[in-house]
Amino acid sequence: MALMITDECINCDVCEPECPNDAISMGENFYQIDPHRCTECVGHFEEAQCVQICPVACIPVNPAHVESRETLLQKYQRLQALEPAPQLPAS
């Protein structure tokens, strides 16, 4: 399941930097979550960080993107494979 941000969002700016998958960005009127990048923090944390930090509780499950925990883990692994490998310092 991907999450979504409702129009109750107050644009407080606390959720965006907490997202380990860079799935949250500013939309036209309030923040939005890219369902193709949202793993509900599966693979990173036990609980979705944006939900934990949101002061107005406006981040429910997106009914249009219902996914199992296994599917979310596969999405996490796919996203990690797309990330560039960290550069090691030169010796």
C-alpha positions in Angstrom: 0.0 0.0 0.0 1.3 3.4 -0.8 0.3 6.3 1.3 -1.3 9.5 0.3 -1.5 13.0 1.7 -5.0 14.5 2.0 -6.1 18.1 1.6 -5.9 18.5 5.3 -2.2 18.9 4.9 -1.0 22.2 6.4 2.3 22.3 4.4 4.4 22.2 7.6 7.4 20.8 5.6 8.2 18.0 8.1 7.3 14.9 6.1 9.4 15.5 2.9 12.8 15.3 4.5 11.8 12.2 6.5 11.0 10.1 3.4 13.9 7.7 2.7 12.6 7.0 -0.8 12.2 10.7 -1.9 8.5 9.9 -2.6 7.2 13.1 -1.1 7.2 16.4 -3.0 5.2 19.6 -3.0 2.1 19.4 -5.2 0.0 22.3 -6.5 -1.6 23.0 -3.1 -0.1 20.6 -0.6 2.4 17.8 -0.4 1.9 14.6 -2.4 3.3 11.1 -2.3 4.5 9.3 -5.5 2.9 5.8 -5.1 5.7 4.4 -7.4 8.3 5.4 -4.8 6.4 4.9 -1.5 7.1 1.7 0.3 5.6 2.9 3.6 9.2 2.8 4.8 9.3 -1.0 4.4 13.0 -1.9 4.1 14.0 1.3 6.0 11.9 1.4 9.2 9.3 -0.5 11.0 6.7 2.3 10.6 6.1 5.0 8.0 8.1 8.0 9.0 5.8 10.6 7.5 2.8 9.1 9.4 4.8 9.2 12.6 5.8 12.9 12.3 2.7 14.4 10.7 1.1 16.8 13.2 -2.3 16.7 11.6 -2.6 13.0 10.8 -3.4 13.5 7.1 -1.5 10.6 5.7 -3.7 7.5 5.2 -3.3 4.5 3.0 -4.0 5.3 -0.6 -7.0 3.0 -1.6 -5.9 3.2 -5.2 -2.5 1.6 -4.5 -3.1 -1.3 -2.1 0.1 -3.5 -1.9 1.1 -6.3 0.4 4.2 -6.0 2.6 6.0 -8.4 0.3 5.2 -6.2 -2.7 6.4 -3.1 -0.8 9.7 -4.9 0.0 10.1 -5.8 -3.7 9.5 -2.1 -4.5 12.1 -1.1 -1.9 14.7 -3.5 -3.4 13.9 -2.3 -6.9 14.4 1.3 -5.8 17.7 0.5 -4.1 19.0 -1.2 -7.2 18.3 2.1 -9.1 20.3 4.2 -6.6 23.9 4.9 -7.5 26.4 3.0 -5.4 28.1 5.2 -2.7 31.5 6.4 -3.7 34.3 5.3 -1.5 37.0 7.9 -0.7 40.2 7.6 -2.7 43.1 6.0 -0.8 
